[in-house]
Amino acid sequence: MSGTALAAAPDGANNFYASDKVVTRKVVFKNQYRMAVAGKLFTPKALDGHAKAAALVIGHPMGAVKEQSANLYATQMAERGFVTLSLDLSFWGESEGLPRHAVSPDIYAEDFSAAVDFLRTQAFVDGERIGAIGICGSGSFVISAAKIDPRMKAIATVSMYDMGTATRSALNHSQTPEQRQQVIATAATQRDAEFRGGATQYTGGTVHELSAETHPIQREFYDFYRTPRGEYTPPGGSPLTTTHPTLTSNVKFMNFYPFNDIETISPRPMLFITGDQAHSKEFSEDAFQRAAEPKELHLVPGAGHVDLYDRVNLIPWTKLTAFFNRHLA
């Protein structure tokens, strides 16, 4: 690590939280592209066996797997009475899709709808009371899904990244048009190489080592993805492969505009949660401005972007619970 000491896990960080009040089981279901999507179903032990419960689909950060943040949210919300389903987006974790770590925002959105398909077949779930939570990049994917899937009755995002804007323009629109064209050209050149049999190349993601020059945002992600705080080894994979999409497919985000027509989700409610110190706050603010009522922007005092992945003392569980109890009543 070039002599850089690991930062201690921040107060309240508990990504791998488990609960004796919740029953879990692995599930697999097909999306409309006939790809197997892997999930984990969380059911409250106190669930009334004679009543149908409200349910939530929960998506992980872009490049992560369900064991990173999504399972934590699923466990906590199941403790609060919801049936919850975390899922690995296609091409990631235990879900199908080749090449591994390919970017396909359309299929990512489809996976959320496929999760709703699955939940609506469960005898203990009320199919008319299903909501969704998207964390980081999944916030933009769940918005994309909800625009064309009215079965999602209430939508919340946490530390959302608009993966389209982030790829086209970077944070704070700091990427120039010339830089964008260079990214596109590099991906096109790599397509040529891979079509001729060259090795798959990966891009972006979280650094594997820290140095004196590491950017603060990279340090923030490193402290989660590359330390015991949040590091996870997917079956058949490596903990260092998470967050790295394929170079040739990542440019597909250039064509991804999840906030276009976001107002058509209304009158279904939307809740945008972000830290008031989060480097990604601009995306939640943008979505909130574009969305129609009913909508709410909730700023968590003192919280950064990754803080809301796993810091159980900062994540506004009461706000999330009240939102879904009210709108999935």
C-alpha atoms as a printed R data frame, in Angstrom:
    type eleno elety resid chain resno       x       y       z
1   ATOM     1    CA   MET     A     1   0.000   0.000   0.000
2   ATOM     2    CA   SER     A     2   2.959   2.287  -0.598
3   ATOM     3    CA   GLY     A     3   3.352   2.890   3.111
4   ATOM     4    CA   THR     A     4  -0.193   4.223   3.574
5   ATOM     5    CA   ALA     A     5  -1.934   2.879   6.675
6   ATOM     6    CA   LEU     A     6  -5.466   1.523   6.427
7   ATOM     7    CA   ALA     A     7  -8.118   3.821   7.828
8   ATOM     8    CA   ALA     A     8 -10.161   2.394  10.680
9   ATOM     9    CA   ALA     A     9 -13.723   1.496   9.773
10  ATOM    10    CA   PRO     A    10 -15.949   4.493  10.518
11  ATOM    11    CA   ASP     A    11 -18.388   4.483  13.389
12  ATOM    12    CA   GLY     A    12 -21.448   2.361  12.722
13  ATOM    13    CA   ALA     A    13 -20.080   0.612   9.610
14  ATOM    14    CA   ASN     A    14 -21.754  -2.812   9.539
15  ATOM    15    CA   ASN     A    15 -22.039  -4.006   5.940
16  ATOM    16    CA   PHE     A    16 -22.311  -7.685   6.884
17  ATOM    17    CA   TYR     A    17 -25.022  -7.190   9.502
18  ATOM    18    CA   ALA     A    18 -27.210 -10.242  10.112
19  ATOM    19    CA   SER     A    19 -30.408 -10.561  12.134
20  ATOM    20    CA   ASP     A    20 -32.013 -13.374  14.105
21  ATOM    21    CA   LYS     A    21 -35.383 -11.737  13.406
22  ATOM    22    CA   VAL     A    22 -35.189 -12.506   9.696
23  ATOM    23    CA   VAL     A    23 -35.280 -15.698   7.639
24  ATOM    24    CA   THR     A    24 -33.185 -15.703   4.450
25  ATOM    25    CA   ARG     A    25 -32.925 -17.927   1.418
26  ATOM    26    CA   LYS     A    26 -31.230 -17.751  -1.948
27  ATOM    27    CA   VAL     A    27 -33.508 -17.488  -4.963
28  ATOM    28    CA   VAL     A    28 -33.007 -17.490  -8.718
29  ATOM    29    CA   PHE     A    29 -35.444 -16.183 -11.323
30  ATOM    30    CA   LYS     A    30 -35.334 -15.346 -15.023
31  ATOM    31    CA   ASN     A    31 -35.498 -11.901 -16.558
32  ATOM    32    CA   GLN     A    32 -37.179 -11.335 -19.931
33  ATOM    33    CA   TYR     A    33 -33.892 -12.051 -21.692
34  ATOM    34    CA   ARG     A    34 -34.023 -15.544 -20.110
35  ATOM    35    CA   MET     A    35 -30.976 -14.796 -17.999
36  ATOM    36    CA   ALA     A    36 -30.874 -16.211 -14.475
37  ATOM    37    CA   VAL     A    37 -30.863 -13.455 -11.858
38  ATOM    38    CA   ALA     A    38 -29.634 -14.420  -8.388
39  ATOM    39    CA   GLY     A    39 -31.187 -12.893  -5.331
40  ATOM    40    CA   LYS     A    40 -31.592 -13.289  -1.616
41  ATOM    41    CA   LEU     A    41 -35.063 -13.205  -0.084
42  ATOM    42    CA   PHE     A    42 -35.472 -11.825   3.445
43  ATOM    43    CA   THR     A    43 -38.671 -12.592   5.349
44  ATOM    44    CA   PRO     A    44 -39.511 -11.274   8.838
45  ATOM    45    CA   LYS     A    45 -39.944 -14.100  11.333
46  ATOM    46    CA   ALA     A    46 -42.851 -12.168  12.809
47  ATOM    47    CA   LEU     A    47 -44.711 -12.137   9.488
48  ATOM    48    CA   ASP     A    48 -48.409 -12.934   9.897
49  ATOM    49    CA   GLY     A    49 -48.897 -16.172   7.995
50  ATOM    50    CA   HIS     A    50 -52.453 -15.202   7.125
51  ATOM    51    CA   ALA     A    51 -51.671 -11.754   5.695
52  ATOM    52    CA   LYS     A    52 -49.868 -10.582   2.586
53  ATOM    53    CA   ALA     A    53 -46.897  -8.303   3.236
54  ATOM    54    CA   ALA     A    54 -45.517  -5.300   1.411
55  ATOM    55    CA   ALA     A    55 -42.230  -6.028  -0.335
56  ATOM    56    CA   LEU     A    56 -39.123  -4.187  -1.514
57  ATOM    57    CA   VAL     A    57 -36.582  -4.874  -4.274
58  ATOM    58    CA   ILE     A    58 -33.110  -3.613  -3.381
59  ATOM    59    CA   GLY     A    59 -30.249  -3.033  -5.826
60  ATOM    60    CA   HIS     A    60 -26.541  -2.811  -5.052
61  ATOM    61    CA   PRO     A    61 -24.086  -0.054  -6.026
62  ATOM    62    CA   MET     A    62 -22.760  -0.098  -9.593
63  ATOM    63    CA   GLY     A    63 -20.007  -2.696  -9.920
64  ATOM    64    CA   ALA     A    64 -20.758  -4.243  -6.545
65  ATOM    65    CA   VAL     A    65 -22.686  -7.376  -5.593
66  ATOM    66    CA   LYS     A    66 -25.713  -7.882  -3.355
67  ATOM    67    CA   GLU     A    67 -23.453  -8.671  -0.398
68  ATOM    68    CA   GLN     A    68 -22.171  -5.090  -0.558
69  ATOM    69    CA   SER     A    69 -24.807  -2.763   0.894
70  ATOM    70    CA   ALA     A    70 -27.947  -4.315  -0.659
71  ATOM    71    CA   ASN     A    71 -28.146  -7.216   1.817
72  ATOM    72    CA   LEU     A    72 -27.700  -4.792   4.706
73  ATOM    73    CA   TYR     A    73 -30.650  -2.697   3.533
74  ATOM    74    CA   ALA     A    74 -32.683  -5.844   2.894
75  ATOM    75    CA   THR     A    75 -32.001  -7.156   6.396
76  ATOM    76    CA   GLN     A    76 -32.777  -3.879   8.119
77  ATOM    77    CA   MET     A    77 -36.000  -3.315   6.191
78  ATOM    78    CA   ALA     A    78 -37.089  -6.920   6.803
79  ATOM    79    CA   GLU     A    79 -36.630  -6.288  10.519
80  ATOM    80    CA   ARG     A    80 -39.102  -3.452  10.028
81  ATOM    81    CA   GLY     A    81 -41.746  -5.739   8.582
82  ATOM    82    CA   PHE     A    82 -41.143  -5.817   4.836
83  ATOM    83    CA   VAL     A    83 -40.391  -8.825   2.691
84  ATOM    84    CA   THR     A    84 -37.218  -7.789   0.881
85  ATOM    85    CA   LEU     A    85 -35.304  -9.091  -2.113
86  ATOM    86    CA   SER     A    86 -31.715  -8.106  -2.853
87  ATOM    87    CA   LEU     A    87 -30.388  -9.040  -6.274
88  ATOM    88    CA   ASP     A    88 -27.168  -9.313  -8.225
89  ATOM    89    CA   LEU     A    89 -27.589  -7.360 -11.432
90  ATOM    90    CA   SER     A    90 -26.939  -9.357 -14.594
91  ATOM    91    CA   PHE     A    91 -23.230  -9.838 -15.369
92  ATOM    92    CA   TRP     A    92 -22.328  -9.395 -11.690
93  ATOM    93    CA   GLY     A    93 -22.098 -11.636  -8.636
94  ATOM    94    CA   GLU     A    94 -24.063 -14.872  -8.919
95  ATOM    95    CA   SER     A    95 -26.294 -13.728 -11.780
96  ATOM    96    CA   GLU     A    96 -25.790 -14.871 -15.350
97  ATOM    97    CA   GLY     A    97 -24.343 -12.797 -18.158
98  ATOM    98    CA   LEU     A    98 -21.223 -12.883 -20.317
99  ATOM    99    CA   PRO     A    99 -18.775 -11.340 -20.469
100 ATOM   100    CA   ARG     A   100 -18.574 -10.847 -16.747
101 ATOM   101    CA   HIS     A   101 -18.937  -7.251 -15.594
102 ATOM   102    CA   ALA     A   102 -20.483  -6.044 -18.836
103 ATOM   103    CA   VAL     A   103 -22.462  -2.800 -18.773
104 ATOM   104    CA   SER     A   104 -26.060  -2.924 -20.004
105 ATOM   105    CA   PRO     A   105 -28.310  -0.352 -18.330
106 ATOM   106    CA   ASP     A   106 -31.353  -1.700 -20.152
107 ATOM   107    CA   ILE     A   107 -30.789  -5.198 -18.762
108 ATOM   108    CA   TYR     A   108 -30.005  -3.789 -15.317
109 ATOM   109    CA   ALA     A   109 -33.396  -2.045 -15.318
110 ATOM   110    CA   GLU     A   110 -35.044  -5.231 -16.584
111 ATOM   111    CA   ASP     A   111 -33.600  -7.122 -13.601
112 ATOM   112    CA   PHE     A   112 -35.569  -4.871 -11.233
113 ATOM   113    CA   SER     A   113 -38.770  -5.647 -13.115
114 ATOM   114    CA   ALA     A   114 -37.909  -9.341 -13.103
115 ATOM   115    CA   ALA     A   115 -37.534  -9.146  -9.324
116 ATOM   116    CA   VAL     A   116 -41.045  -7.682  -9.181
117 ATOM   117    CA   ASP     A   117 -42.230 -10.580 -11.378
118 ATOM   118    CA   PHE     A   118 -40.780 -12.977  -8.824
119 ATOM   119    CA   LEU     A   119 -42.208 -11.229  -5.775
120 ATOM   120    CA   ARG     A   120 -45.689 -11.145  -7.296
121 ATOM   121    CA   THR     A   121 -45.659 -14.962  -7.415
122 ATOM   122    CA   GLN     A   122 -44.981 -15.321  -3.690
123 ATOM   123    CA   ALA     A   123 -48.091 -16.233  -1.693
124 ATOM   124    CA   PHE     A   124 -47.073 -14.084   1.285
125 ATOM   125    CA   VAL     A   125 -46.438 -10.924  -0.788
126 ATOM   126    CA   ASP     A   126 -49.104  -8.397  -1.742
127 ATOM   127    CA   GLY     A   127 -48.351  -7.860  -5.433
128 ATOM   128    CA   GLU     A   128 -49.945  -4.409  -5.308
129 ATOM   129    CA   ARG     A   129 -47.625  -3.232  -2.528
130 ATOM   130    CA   ILE     A   130 -44.127  -3.529  -3.955
131 ATOM   131    CA   GLY     A   131 -41.534  -0.775  -3.746
132 ATOM   132    CA   ALA     A   132 -37.857  -0.483  -4.637
133 ATOM   133    CA   ILE     A   133 -34.612   0.928  -3.291
134 ATOM   134    CA   GLY     A   134 -31.641   1.669  -5.538
135 ATOM   135    CA   ILE     A   135 -28.256   2.348  -3.952
136 ATOM   136    CA   CYS     A   136 -25.616   4.350  -5.856
137 ATOM   137    CA   GLY     A   137 -25.767   3.359  -9.555
138 ATOM   138    CA   SER     A   138 -28.832   1.209  -8.909
139 ATOM   139    CA   GLY     A   139 -30.648   4.412  -8.067
140 ATOM   140    CA   SER     A   140 -30.504   5.376 -11.731
141 ATOM   141    CA   PHE     A   141 -31.379   1.840 -12.865
142 ATOM   142    CA   VAL     A   142 -34.465   1.654 -10.649
143 ATOM   143    CA   ILE     A   143 -35.669   5.013 -11.973
144 ATOM   144    CA   SER     A   144 -35.216   3.710 -15.509
145 ATOM   145    CA   ALA     A   145 -37.222   0.617 -14.580
146 ATOM   146    CA   ALA     A   146 -39.979   2.462 -12.724
147 ATOM   147    CA   LYS     A   147 -40.699   4.745 -15.681
148 ATOM   148    CA   ILE     A   148 -42.060   1.740 -17.590
149 ATOM   149    CA   ASP     A   149 -43.136  -0.546 -14.731
150 ATOM   150    CA   PRO     A   150 -46.110   0.829 -12.761
151 ATOM   151    CA   ARG     A   151 -46.036  -2.207 -10.478
152 ATOM   152    CA   MET     A   152 -43.302  -0.418  -8.521
153 ATOM   153    CA   LYS     A   153 -45.514   1.673  -6.275
154 ATOM   154    CA   ALA     A   154 -42.876   3.691  -4.422
155 ATOM   155    CA   ILE     A   155 -39.219   4.328  -5.254
156 ATOM   156    CA   ALA     A   156 -36.342   5.412  -3.018
157 ATOM   157    CA   THR     A   157 -32.752   6.066  -4.010
158 ATOM   158    CA   VAL     A   158 -29.754   6.306  -1.689
159 ATOM   159    CA   SER     A   159 -26.445   7.991  -2.603
160 ATOM   160    CA   MET     A   160 -27.603   7.853  -6.209
161 ATOM   161    CA   TYR     A   161 -25.251   8.052  -9.165
162 ATOM   162    CA   ASP     A   162 -26.707   8.921 -12.559
163 ATOM   163    CA   MET     A   163 -24.410   6.561 -14.421
164 ATOM   164    CA   GLY     A   164 -25.205   8.253 -17.731
165 ATOM   165    CA   THR     A   165 -24.173  11.751 -16.684
166 ATOM   166    CA   ALA     A   166 -21.244  10.414 -14.661
167 ATOM   167    CA   THR     A   167 -19.875   8.661 -17.746
168 ATOM   168    CA   ARG     A   168 -20.596  11.438 -20.257
169 ATOM   169    CA   SER     A   169 -19.586  14.395 -18.147
170 ATOM   170    CA   ALA     A   170 -17.979  13.139 -14.896
171 ATOM   171    CA   LEU     A   171 -18.641  14.715 -11.526
172 ATOM   172    CA   ASN     A   172 -19.529  18.401 -11.651
173 ATOM   173    CA   HIS     A   173 -19.449  18.188 -15.470
174 ATOM   174    CA   SER     A   174 -15.654  18.222 -15.309
175 ATOM   175    CA   GLN     A   175 -15.074  16.056 -18.408
176 ATOM   176    CA   THR     A   176 -14.625  17.974 -21.652
177 ATOM   177    CA   PRO     A   177 -16.205  16.914 -24.966
178 ATOM   178    CA   GLU     A   178 -12.703  16.128 -26.220
179 ATOM   179    CA   GLN     A   179 -12.050  13.838 -23.267
180 ATOM   180    CA   ARG     A   180 -15.381  12.124 -23.852
181 ATOM   181    CA   GLN     A   181 -14.490  11.438 -27.463
182 ATOM   182    CA   GLN     A   182 -11.159   9.990 -26.385
183 ATOM   183    CA   VAL     A   183 -12.939   7.565 -24.037
184 ATOM   184    CA   ILE     A   184 -15.234   6.503 -26.882
185 ATOM   185    CA   ALA     A   185 -12.318   6.079 -29.272
186 ATOM   186    CA   THR     A   186 -10.381   3.970 -26.778
187 ATOM   187    CA   ALA     A   187 -13.373   1.663 -26.322
188 ATOM   188    CA   ALA     A   188 -13.803   1.327 -30.096
189 ATOM   189    CA   THR     A   189 -10.139   0.417 -30.534
190 ATOM   190    CA   GLN     A   190 -10.454  -2.168 -27.803
191 ATOM   191    CA   ARG     A   191 -13.513  -3.672 -29.531
192 ATOM   192    CA   ASP     A   192 -11.310  -4.291 -32.563
193 ATOM   193    CA   ALA     A   193  -8.687  -5.972 -30.392
194 ATOM   194    CA   GLU     A   194 -11.167  -8.212 -28.582
195 ATOM   195    CA   PHE     A   195 -12.988  -9.185 -31.777
196 ATOM   196    CA   ARG     A   196  -9.649 -10.466 -33.071
197 ATOM   197    CA   GLY     A   197  -9.177 -12.562 -29.934
198 ATOM   198    CA   GLY     A   198  -7.495 -10.114 -27.592
199 ATOM   199    CA   ALA     A   199  -8.006 -10.258 -23.837
200 ATOM   200    CA   THR     A   200 -10.945  -8.467 -22.241
201 ATOM   201    CA   GLN     A   201  -9.927  -5.165 -20.675
202 ATOM   202    CA   TYR     A   202 -11.564  -3.464 -17.703
203 ATOM   203    CA   THR     A   203 -11.868   0.165 -16.705
204 ATOM   204    CA   GLY     A   204 -12.680   2.554 -13.897
205 ATOM   205    CA   GLY     A   205 -13.597   1.143 -10.550
206 ATOM   206    CA   THR     A   206 -11.782   1.286  -7.269
207 ATOM   207    CA   VAL     A   207  -8.000   1.433  -6.974
208 ATOM   208    CA   HIS     A   208  -6.192  -1.542  -5.467
209 ATOM   209    CA   GLU     A   209  -3.576   0.467  -3.603
210 ATOM   210    CA   LEU     A   210  -3.385   3.865  -1.970
211 ATOM   211    CA   SER     A   211  -0.627   6.379  -2.479
212 ATOM   212    CA   ALA     A   212   0.010   9.963  -1.460
213 ATOM   213    CA   GLU     A   213  -1.598  11.040  -4.751
214 ATOM   214    CA   THR     A   214  -4.811   8.988  -4.452
215 ATOM   215    CA   HIS     A   215  -7.853  11.214  -4.932
216 ATOM   216    CA   PRO     A   216 -10.110  11.607  -1.850
217 ATOM   217    CA   ILE     A   217 -13.091  10.072  -3.686
218 ATOM   218    CA   GLN     A   218 -10.999   7.036  -4.603
219 ATOM   219    CA   ARG     A   219  -9.931   6.774  -0.980
220 ATOM   220    CA   GLU     A   220 -13.585   6.807   0.038
221 ATOM   221    CA   PHE     A   221 -14.390   3.879  -2.240
222 ATOM   222    CA   TYR     A   222 -11.168   2.052  -1.314
223 ATOM   223    CA   ASP     A   223 -12.087   2.152   2.377
224 ATOM   224    CA   PHE     A   224 -15.236   0.170   1.544
225 ATOM   225    CA   TYR     A   225 -14.419  -2.107  -1.393
226 ATOM   226    CA   ARG     A   226 -10.780  -2.952  -0.628
227 ATOM   227    CA   THR     A   227 -10.880  -3.419   3.145
228 ATOM   228    CA   PRO     A   228 -12.681  -5.867   5.454
229 ATOM   229    CA   ARG     A   229 -15.339  -3.197   5.953
230 ATOM   230    CA   GLY     A   230 -17.030  -4.143   2.671
231 ATOM   231    CA   GLU     A   231 -14.706  -6.400   0.690
232 ATOM   232    CA   TYR     A   232 -16.431  -9.521  -0.621
233 ATOM   233    CA   THR     A   233 -15.292 -12.350  -2.867
234 ATOM   234    CA   PRO     A   234 -18.014 -13.384  -5.335
235 ATOM   235    CA   PRO     A   235 -18.213 -17.133  -6.050
236 ATOM   236    CA   GLY     A   236 -15.559 -17.960  -8.601
237 ATOM   237    CA   GLY     A   237 -14.225 -14.415  -8.557
238 ATOM   238    CA   SER     A   238 -11.821 -12.158  -6.737
239 ATOM   239    CA   PRO     A   239 -12.524  -9.309  -4.318
240 ATOM   240    CA   LEU     A   240 -10.401  -7.082  -6.555
241 ATOM   241    CA   THR     A   241 -12.677  -7.558  -9.568
242 ATOM   242    CA   THR     A   242 -15.638  -5.732  -8.055
243 ATOM   243    CA   THR     A   243 -16.329  -2.231  -9.435
244 ATOM   244    CA   HIS     A   244 -14.426  -2.841 -12.699
245 ATOM   245    CA   PRO     A   245 -16.756  -2.960 -15.751
246 ATOM   246    CA   THR     A   246 -15.482  -4.055 -19.147
247 ATOM   247    CA   LEU     A   247 -13.856  -1.203 -21.022
248 ATOM   248    CA   THR     A   248 -15.735  -1.809 -24.278
249 ATOM   249    CA   SER     A   249 -19.170  -1.891 -22.655
250 ATOM   250    CA   ASN     A   250 -18.783   0.970 -20.207
251 ATOM   251    CA   VAL     A   251 -19.380   3.518 -22.984
252 ATOM   252    CA   LYS     A   252 -22.963   2.225 -23.232
253 ATOM   253    CA   PHE     A   253 -23.658   4.510 -20.298
254 ATOM   254    CA   MET     A   254 -23.094   7.417 -22.712
255 ATOM   255    CA   ASN     A   255 -26.539   6.563 -24.151
256 ATOM   256    CA   PHE     A   256 -28.200   6.239 -20.727
257 ATOM   257    CA   TYR     A   257 -30.516   9.117 -19.711
258 ATOM   258    CA   PRO     A   258 -32.469   7.830 -16.694
259 ATOM   259    CA   PHE     A   259 -33.857  11.206 -15.640
260 ATOM   260    CA   ASN     A   260 -35.512  11.938 -18.996
261 ATOM   261    CA   ASP     A   261 -39.272  11.634 -18.410
262 ATOM   262    CA   ILE     A   262 -38.771  10.986 -14.690
263 ATOM   263    CA   GLU     A   263 -41.889  13.092 -14.104
264 ATOM   264    CA   THR     A   264 -43.979  10.327 -15.691
265 ATOM   265    CA   ILE     A   265 -43.429   8.190 -12.577
266 ATOM   266    CA   SER     A   266 -45.855  10.505 -10.762
267 ATOM   267    CA   PRO     A   267 -48.230  10.052  -8.967
268 ATOM   268    CA   ARG     A   268 -46.111   7.256  -7.563
269 ATOM   269    CA   PRO     A   269 -43.897   8.789  -4.865
270 ATOM   270    CA   MET     A   270 -40.140   9.155  -4.941
271 ATOM   271    CA   LEU     A   271 -37.675   9.657  -2.094
272 ATOM   272    CA   PHE     A   272 -34.103  10.760  -2.809
273 ATOM   273    CA   ILE     A   273 -31.669  10.248   0.080
274 ATOM   274    CA   THR     A   274 -28.143  11.610  -0.028
275 ATOM   275    CA   GLY     A   275 -25.498  12.800   2.400
276 ATOM   276    CA   ASP     A   276 -25.134  16.547   2.639
277 ATOM   277    CA   GLN     A   277 -21.367  15.999   2.218
278 ATOM   278    CA   ALA     A   278 -21.681  13.420  -0.579
279 ATOM   279    CA   HIS     A   279 -19.669  14.000  -3.740
280 ATOM   280    CA   SER     A   280 -22.642  12.483  -5.598
281 ATOM   281    CA   LYS     A   281 -25.255  14.842  -4.137
282 ATOM   282    CA   GLU     A   282 -25.659  16.609  -7.493
283 ATOM   283    CA   PHE     A   283 -27.405  13.559  -8.976
284 ATOM   284    CA   SER     A   284 -30.082  13.333  -6.283
285 ATOM   285    CA   GLU     A   285 -30.658  17.082  -6.503
286 ATOM   286    CA   ASP     A   286 -30.994  16.897 -10.285
287 ATOM   287    CA   ALA     A   287 -33.466  14.005 -10.131
288 ATOM   288    CA   PHE     A   288 -35.483  15.744  -7.424
289 ATOM   289    CA   GLN     A   289 -35.766  18.917  -9.478
290 ATOM   290    CA   ARG     A   290 -36.968  17.004 -12.541
291 ATOM   291    CA   ALA     A   291 -39.376  14.650 -10.754
292 ATOM   292    CA   ALA     A   292 -43.038  15.510 -10.278
293 ATOM   293    CA   GLU     A   293 -44.894  15.387  -6.981
294 ATOM   294    CA   PRO     A   294 -45.055  13.546  -4.684
295 ATOM   295    CA   LYS     A   295 -41.321  13.695  -4.110
296 ATOM   296    CA   GLU     A   296 -38.895  14.341  -1.297
297 ATOM   297    CA   LEU     A   297 -35.180  15.080  -1.061
298 ATOM   298    CA   HIS     A   298 -33.696  14.012   2.269
299 ATOM   299    CA   LEU     A   299 -30.178  15.187   3.167
300 ATOM   300    CA   VAL     A   300 -28.359  13.233   5.868
301 ATOM   301    CA   PRO     A   301 -26.267  15.647   7.958
302 ATOM   302    CA   GLY     A   302 -22.551  14.906   7.970
303 ATOM   303    CA   ALA     A   303 -22.806  11.929   5.607
304 ATOM   304    CA   GLY     A   304 -20.671  11.332   2.547
305 ATOM   305    CA   HIS     A   305 -21.470   9.068  -0.393
306 ATOM   306    CA   VAL     A   306 -20.142   5.723   0.901
307 ATOM   307    CA   ASP     A   307 -21.322   6.452   4.457
308 ATOM   308    CA   LEU     A   308 -24.836   5.522   3.345
309 ATOM   309    CA   TYR     A   309 -23.670   2.148   2.039
310 ATOM   310    CA   ASP     A   310 -23.181   0.677   5.506
311 ATOM   311    CA   ARG     A   311 -23.082   3.130   8.410
312 ATOM   312    CA   VAL     A   312 -26.190   1.983  10.224
313 ATOM   313    CA   ASN     A   313 -26.052   4.951  12.589
314 ATOM   314    CA   LEU     A   314 -26.329   7.409   9.663
315 ATOM   315    CA   ILE     A   315 -28.668   5.615   7.257
316 ATOM   316    CA   PRO     A   316 -32.140   7.107   7.875
317 ATOM   317    CA   TRP     A   317 -34.031   3.887   8.572
318 ATOM   318    CA   THR     A   318 -36.919   5.749  10.166
319 ATOM   319    CA   LYS     A   319 -37.349   7.904   7.054
320 ATOM   320    CA   LEU     A   320 -37.265   4.875   4.736
321 ATOM   321    CA   THR     A   321 -39.686   2.916   6.907
322 ATOM   322    CA   ALA     A   322 -42.161   5.778   7.179
323 ATOM   323    CA   PHE     A   323 -41.982   6.407   3.410
324 ATOM   324    CA   PHE     A   324 -42.767   2.825   2.462
325 ATOM   325    CA   ASN     A   325 -45.309   2.297   5.236
326 ATOM   326    CA   ARG     A   326 -47.185   5.362   4.029
327 ATOM   327    CA   HIS     A   327 -47.056   4.645   0.323
328 ATOM   328    CA   LEU     A   328 -47.374   0.857   0.402
329 ATOM   329    CA   ALA     A   329 -50.248   0.911   2.890
